[in-house]
Amino acid sequence: MTTSPTVKPPKAPEGLEAYRPPASMLKGTHGDVIWYRDLDSNSPACLANARSNELVVHLSESVHGKPIAVSGIIALPKKARPAGGYPVISWAHGTVGCADHCAPSRDVVDGEAHRFNVFPHALLNKFLDRGWAVVMTDYEGLGTEGPHPYLLGKSQARGILDIVRAARQLHPELSDQFAIVGHSQGGQAALFGAHHAPEWTPELTLHGVAAMAPASAIGTLVTLACEGEEPSEGNAFVALFLTGALAGDPSIKLEEVLAPEALKVYHHVEERGRIRLGSKEDSWGKLTGKQLLRSDKSASRDALFKQFRAMHPNLSIQAPIRISQALADQRVNAALTTVLVEQLKETNGDDKVTYRPYVLVPSAPDPELGIHFGLITRDSDEVTNWLAGLLPNVE
């Protein structure tokens, strides 16, 4: 893989065709650019403080070694290029669902996931103002063809890392120095990205990973959901967890793990974003805990929970780790994050892990976002300063 190819990659076609490159183009090394194009300046996917915003579709590899296309965004800062090149932040986004139309690079103002996709922009614009390039993966199968393996660590890690390679291939002015930042699903994904970075992208130097409200203890969350006696919109997450487990172990048979009621609506995961997937009218939100998984033992059930356990992000990581969490968060439980922090300290050493809990986080006006997303706003200055202490100086 080279950072400055002799022949510039082709421009991507307009519209959704850009997300469907032909199989003949899925050749090369992971991170190689398949094609790219400028994003429409009016697109809500653009970062306002960027000099340029590009859609990039690059080559990656599934966890089973299959060549795949993955999409994302490259945003360049307005500051003059520093002597060593622009450091890079690889942003890992939070849960939007598994439906392709929810991908951040495909965002539209009236889209189902628009509120979730644009909320982090204020933080990402801060990164650009510091003179850091920002790259934002959509993840495998979100935007591009195939299922999105939600919370499947290796899959998400490859998206986070390969887009840095792709950005450097298009823009040699980007340095090989980078950091990873993510929120919620992306917080968990960021930790996996940091874990896999030394072997997947050895030419890059990771200076730190910041995980905001990272998802963890997935097996425990599923067990608790199955005990619920009332319908809950939160059951949408169980459906999403399944997509990652199935991608991790294709031998799992849905009919052996899903209760009949859940099996009937499982197909919604590829059609609806997280909010509509949790509908109490006609989707996973109408189910009680007893209607989620079959309780009888089977090889598929054992394999399913093995995959759930593998999603827990207690990982060996060479770079400094920062975890932040709102203690009143109703989406990611602070007690579970505290356990994760202690595990990460035991695995990596106390001096490698910084934990920043917030007692009060202003909730956003939108009740669907609230404290969980408010953490991004509250933590933005502190996490930016933490990163500035680790990344090369660009002044």
VOGU-3710 file (C-alpha; in Angstrom, 3 decimals, decimal comma):
1> mttsptvkpp> 0,000/0,000/0,000  1,362/3,425/-0,951  0,188/6,777/0,349  0,595/8,499/-3,016  -0,468/6,278/-5,931  1,009/6,947/-9,357  -2,462/6,982/-10,880  -5,143/8,986/-9,082  -8,166/6,820/-8,201  -11,244/7,440/-10,344
11> kapegleayr> -14,016/9,815/-9,387  -17,080/8,114/-7,966  -20,380/8,358/-9,817  -23,095/10,611/-8,453  -25,930/9,299/-6,321  -26,210/5,909/-4,663  -24,291/4,194/-7,465  -21,149/5,369/-5,672  -21,855/2,871/-2,889  -22,037/-0,089/-5,285
21> ppasmlkgth> -18,675/-0,471/-7,054  -18,481/-3,500/-9,338  -16,777/-6,649/-8,066  -14,004/-6,102/-10,610  -12,866/-3,063/-8,585  -12,570/-4,967/-5,296  -8,883/-5,729/-5,801  -5,790/-4,529/-4,030  -4,821/-3,927/-0,405  -7,205/-2,981/2,368
31> gdviwyrdld> -7,402/0,784/2,539  -6,879/1,277/-1,195  -9,245/3,889/-2,637  -11,795/2,452/-5,069  -13,173/5,847/-5,999  -14,047/9,189/-4,427  -15,798/12,484/-5,085  -16,499/15,796/-3,402  -19,589/15,866/-1,255  -22,209/18,380/-2,299
41> snspaclana> -21,498/21,510/-0,280  -25,164/21,579/0,762  -25,054/18,041/2,122  -25,739/17,825/5,869  -22,978/15,210/5,995  -20,366/17,934/5,431  -18,368/19,392/8,310  -18,795/23,162/8,187  -15,236/24,005/9,280  -13,522/21,787/6,713
51> rsnelvvhls> -11,604/23,021/3,680  -13,074/20,083/1,769  -15,428/17,165/2,399  -15,115/14,048/0,264  -17,013/10,810/-0,017  -14,537/7,955/-0,257  -15,267/4,312/-1,037  -12,299/2,106/-0,258  -11,323/-1,515/-0,200  -11,523/-3,384/3,079
61> esvhgkpiav> -11,764/-6,960/4,229  -14,522/-8,786/6,080  -13,608/-10,743/9,205  -13,708/-13,868/7,028  -11,217/-12,501/4,500  -13,648/-11,413/1,789  -12,851/-8,196/-0,118  -15,542/-5,579/0,512  -16,195/-1,904/-0,188  -16,637/0,474/2,754
71> sgiialpkka> -17,697/4,124/2,540  -16,924/7,177/4,615  -15,988/10,857/4,663  -12,632/12,654/4,558  -12,591/16,235/5,890  -9,463/18,378/5,613  -8,648/21,337/7,894  -8,302/24,917/6,694  -5,004/25,517/8,499  -1,782/25,550/6,539
81> rpaggypvis> -0,090/22,196/6,293  2,355/21,667/9,191  5,884/20,457/8,515  5,093/16,871/9,472  1,716/16,746/7,771  -1,761/16,921/9,262  -2,424/14,501/12,137  -5,599/12,475/11,620  -8,588/11,781/13,866  -10,565/8,683/12,916
91> wahgtvgcad> -14,108/9,190/14,208  -16,284/6,178/15,089  -19,969/7,085/15,091  -22,683/5,883/17,456  -25,711/3,752/16,752  -27,901/4,667/13,805  -29,041/1,152/12,937  -28,120/-1,228/10,136  -30,214/0,205/7,284  -28,049/1,664/4,524
101> hcapsrdvvd> -29,946/4,944/4,351  -28,783/5,736/7,909  -25,079/5,840/6,990  -23,530/9,191/8,011  -22,170/9,858/4,513  -25,678/9,373/3,081  -27,312/11,735/5,566  -30,215/13,935/4,466  -32,045/16,577/6,464  -35,271/14,614/6,709
111> geahrfnvfp> -33,495/11,272/7,187  -34,328/8,888/9,982  -30,843/9,136/11,518  -30,189/12,820/10,799  -30,257/13,966/14,445  -27,752/11,303/15,446  -25,467/11,900/12,479  -25,121/15,671/12,862  -24,921/15,934/16,655  -21,157/15,134/16,803
121> hallnkfldr> -20,339/17,730/14,145  -19,579/20,433/16,724  -16,892/18,213/18,249  -15,486/17,201/14,864  -15,317/20,847/13,801  -13,211/21,514/16,933  -10,783/18,884/15,710  -10,563/20,575/12,303  -9,949/23,943/13,951  -6,931/22,410/15,704
131> gwavvmtdye> -5,477/21,535/12,313  -6,325/17,834/12,405  -7,842/15,996/9,463  -11,015/14,072/10,318  -12,011/10,787/8,702  -15,376/9,153/9,411  -16,106/5,568/8,480  -19,665/4,420/7,830  -18,544/0,886/8,911  -18,916/-2,312/6,918
141> glgtegphpy> -22,312/-2,830/5,299  -23,702/0,559/6,340  -24,183/2,496/3,126  -22,429/-0,159/1,042  -23,666/-3,651/0,196  -24,062/-6,426/2,744  -25,240/-6,502/6,353  -23,740/-4,167/8,933  -22,132/-6,301/11,670  -23,161/-4,134/14,626
151> llgksqargi> -20,586/-4,203/17,472  -18,488/-6,875/15,755  -15,165/-5,543/16,954  -12,802/-6,636/14,194  -15,173/-5,427/11,469  -15,548/-1,980/13,009  -11,814/-1,752/13,664  -11,038/-2,375/10,008  -13,385/0,407/8,945  -11,819/2,840/11,425
161> ldivraarql> -8,267/2,009/10,348  -8,683/1,488/6,612  -10,207/4,918/6,064  -7,033/6,474/7,488  -5,059/4,582/4,851  -7,495/5,686/2,162  -7,286/9,335/3,229  -3,483/9,268/3,142  -3,544/7,665/-0,284  -5,625/10,555/-1,621
171> hpelsdqfai> -3,856/13,243/0,392  -0,110/12,760/0,942  -0,189/15,881/3,144  -1,719/13,742/5,905  0,801/12,356/8,371  1,008/8,815/9,710  0,194/10,078/13,225  -3,405/9,537/14,319  -5,886/9,070/17,138  -9,270/7,355/17,375
181> vghsqggqaa> -12,365/8,905/18,972  -15,829/7,383/19,214  -19,163/7,580/21,024  -21,501/4,797/22,178  -21,287/2,062/19,530  -18,341/4,083/18,292  -16,760/4,139/21,741  -16,712/0,354/21,752  -15,554/0,355/18,114  -12,765/2,833/18,925
191> lfgahhapew> -11,324/0,510/21,562  -11,320/-2,365/19,073  -9,704/-0,092/16,492  -6,922/0,768/18,930  -6,448/-2,915/19,774  -6,103/-4,004/16,146  -4,106/-0,990/14,890  -0,575/-2,381/15,428  -1,177/-5,459/13,271  -3,698/-4,067/10,748
201> tpeltlhgva> -2,062/-0,726/9,955  1,511/-1,057/11,264  2,726/1,920/9,211  0,524/4,264/11,288  1,344/5,561/14,771  -1,625/5,628/17,155  -1,252/8,302/19,820  -4,435/7,674/21,808  -8,010/6,423/21,842  -10,936/8,280/23,416
211> amapasaigt> -14,126/6,296/24,008  -17,224/8,235/25,087  -19,895/6,101/26,778  -18,624/2,902/25,131  -21,012/-0,016/24,745  -19,967/-3,000/26,869  -21,200/-6,186/28,581  -23,407/-7,109/25,626  -24,254/-10,589/26,917  -25,469/-9,085/30,185
221> lvtlacegee> -27,596/-6,522/28,343  -29,259/-9,236/26,266  -29,957/-11,379/29,321  -31,566/-8,412/31,089  -33,628/-7,541/28,006  -34,992/-11,091/27,910  -36,283/-10,641/31,455  -38,379/-7,601/30,555  -42,099/-8,088/31,065  -43,236/-5,078/29,043
231> psegnafval> -42,653/-4,084/25,406  -39,616/-1,830/25,052  -38,086/0,244/22,264  -34,724/-0,865/23,663  -35,344/-4,299/22,154  -34,148/-2,767/18,883  -30,627/-3,162/20,222  -31,088/-6,916/20,623  -31,919/-7,098/16,923  -28,803/-5,068/16,126
241> fltgalagdp> -26,599/-7,215/18,386  -27,731/-10,213/16,374  -26,373/-8,766/13,127  -22,883/-8,613/14,597  -23,116/-12,096/16,077  -24,318/-13,595/12,785  -21,476/-11,951/10,874  -18,985/-13,206/13,425  -20,310/-16,781/13,271  -22,414/-17,590/10,176
251> sikleevlap> -23,186/-21,040/11,623  -25,712/-19,456/14,002  -29,231/-20,334/12,854  -31,777/-17,592/13,491  -34,635/-20,050/13,854  -32,724/-21,752/16,677  -32,144/-18,565/18,687  -35,072/-16,236/17,976  -38,525/-16,663/19,464  -41,254/-16,869/16,783
261> ealkvyhhve> -42,418/-13,284/17,364  -38,896/-11,895/16,943  -38,170/-14,075/13,930  -41,117/-12,500/12,105  -39,694/-8,994/12,414  -35,969/-9,693/12,203  -35,876/-8,541/8,556  -36,578/-5,003/9,771  -32,892/-4,633/10,723  -31,934/-4,062/7,084
271> ergrirlgsk> -34,914/-1,818/6,379  -35,239/0,503/9,366  -32,997/2,700/11,454  -32,749/2,197/15,191  -35,731/4,415/16,041  -38,220/2,717/13,725  -36,739/-0,671/14,579  -37,839/-0,003/18,143  -41,420/0,828/17,139  -43,999/-0,443/19,621
281> edswgkltgk> -46,561/-0,578/16,843  -45,117/-3,110/14,436  -41,480/-3,961/15,140  -39,074/-5,028/17,891  -40,442/-2,447/20,313  -43,761/-4,308/20,522  -42,090/-7,438/21,929  -41,713/-8,398/25,567  -38,520/-9,928/26,866  -39,944/-13,428/26,608
291> qllrsdksas> -40,613/-12,870/22,902  -37,001/-12,101/21,991  -34,936/-15,296/22,247  -35,772/-18,965/22,528  -34,899/-20,269/25,981  -34,085/-23,848/24,955  -30,444/-24,850/24,668  -28,840/-25,255/21,263  -25,485/-24,997/19,556  -26,652/-21,780/17,928
301> rdalfkqfra> -27,593/-20,237/21,276  -24,185/-21,108/22,731  -22,467/-19,641/19,674  -24,634/-16,517/19,895  -23,633/-15,716/23,464  -20,006/-16,493/22,668  -20,180/-13,756/20,043  -21,861/-11,374/22,513  -19,044/-11,955/25,006  -16,474/-11,283/22,274
311> mhpnlsiqap> -18,014/-7,822/21,727  -16,929/-6,694/25,204  -14,085/-4,180/24,708  -11,736/-5,211/27,524  -8,700/-5,312/25,223  -4,959/-4,919/25,260  -4,158/-1,502/23,806  -0,713/-0,003/23,342  -1,786/3,659/23,191  -3,164/5,845/26,007
321> irisqaladq> -6,873/5,248/26,681  -9,464/7,797/27,783  -13,007/6,830/28,805  -15,723/9,402/29,522  -19,215/8,722/30,822  -22,279/10,612/32,023  -23,299/9,044/35,319  -26,996/9,652/34,656  -26,889/8,142/31,149  -29,974/6,016/30,483
331> rvnaalttvl> -28,605/4,434/27,296  -25,141/3,259/28,388  -25,127/2,304/32,059  -22,408/4,066/34,047  -21,967/1,086/36,367  -21,053/-1,117/33,412  -18,603/1,520/32,155  -16,969/1,664/35,594  -16,451/-2,099/35,466  -14,962/-1,782/31,972
341> veqlketngd> -12,574/0,938/33,133  -11,305/-1,270/35,971  -10,868/-4,157/33,548  -8,937/-1,971/31,105  -6,689/-0,805/33,927  -6,008/-4,388/34,952  -5,281/-5,375/31,341  -3,199/-2,341/30,367  -2,000/-0,761/33,616  -3,484/2,050/35,707
351> dkvtyrpyvl> -1,253/4,657/34,114  -2,568/3,899/30,610  -6,246/4,564/31,375  -7,900/7,912/32,159  -11,531/7,906/33,327  -13,631/11,079/33,230  -17,114/10,673/34,744  -19,554/13,598/34,591  -22,096/14,083/37,354  -24,174/16,649/35,475
361> vpsapdpelg> -24,547/16,647/31,737  -27,040/19,056/30,160  -29,625/17,117/28,214  -30,308/18,083/24,656  -33,698/19,569/23,708  -34,506/16,421/21,773  -35,619/13,723/24,249  -34,332/11,019/21,925  -30,809/12,397/22,392  -30,719/13,715/25,951
371> ihfglitrds> -27,860/12,975/28,335  -26,328/10,205/26,249  -25,539/12,636/23,433  -25,111/15,553/25,811  -21,894/13,871/26,937  -20,322/14,756/23,577  -21,037/18,448/24,165  -19,912/18,420/27,805  -16,711/16,508/27,103  -15,719/18,212/23,846
381> devtnwlagl> -13,198/20,719/25,215  -11,572/18,273/27,618  -11,204/15,446/25,118  -9,838/17,875/22,508  -7,231/19,135/24,964  -6,333/15,554/25,913  -5,748/14,716/22,262  -3,709/17,890/21,761  -1,355/16,706/24,504  -0,711/13,486/22,602
391> lpnve> -0,690/14,431/18,909  2,158/16,277/17,195  1,985/20,050/17,467  0,567/21,599/14,290  1,202/25,263/15,136
//
